[in-house]
């Protein structure tokens, strides 16, 4: 079967298209089960979004670097290609498709409730040394960028009078210190609270706020000091009011109206603020990279 001139021209143009410029990544903070970074796009931007790759330092040394193509089985990755509504630090939403020189903050280990992302979205292991990098995703006639220089960082170890993440409480209902909690003005049983924790956010700021509020209140009931977070908890309860959180009810809040409180509660639960984190959180059972897409 012959190949048309147009198809051949497109193939040649795509094959020899210049790669996008490499973004840079710098650390803002490492918590117990998550890390926050600033991504800065290069001179061509990241018009298709970007991907953050991460791996325990010992495994990275064993493999000898990032793969030229594909990915390692133990490699963590999050692609940021759409619009985020969770980790926005007070704005309504953020676009992960970056203009030349544009900067944006993102988190790994806290991407499960985020929108516009895909990949390894669960929590990080605590007290672990990590190697992290970023590249601009290819598309639209452009090749993906090279990997950025590596960033090294470590998640935090166990603290005292401490907190656990959402992941811990979801996986350990048998150690919950209370059988019910009030969110806003509505009281929920432990069964209802677990249903809320397992409810996808789906762009509903009430659900993402409730997830972190449940974990914070369980931590305080378990003995953690509320000194640094009580004002945020009171503000969250006031905003929720009589709304009933899905799937128990059908309440809804815009993500931009809750993101600042959600982030503050998340930082408390992760030990970035407050008394610190308590210890190991169970890892996800799925294999790292098991649902890797073909964007490389």
Buried (B, 14 or more C-beta within 10 A) or exposed (E): EEEEEEEEEEEEEEEEEEBBBBBBBEBEBBBBBBBBBEBBBBEBBBBBBBBBBBBBBEBBEEBEEBEEEEBBEBBBBBBBBBBBBBBBEEEEBBBBBBEEEBEBBBBBBBBBBBBBBBBBBBBBBBEBEBBBBBBBBBBEEBBBBBBBEBBEBEBBBBBEEBBBBBBBBBBEEEEBEEEEBEBBEBEBEBEBBBBBBEBEBEBBBBBBBBBBBBBBBBBBEBEBBBEBBEEBBEEBBEBBEEBBBBEBBEBBBBBBEBBBBBBBBBBBBBBBBBBBBBEBBEBBEEEBBEEBEEBB
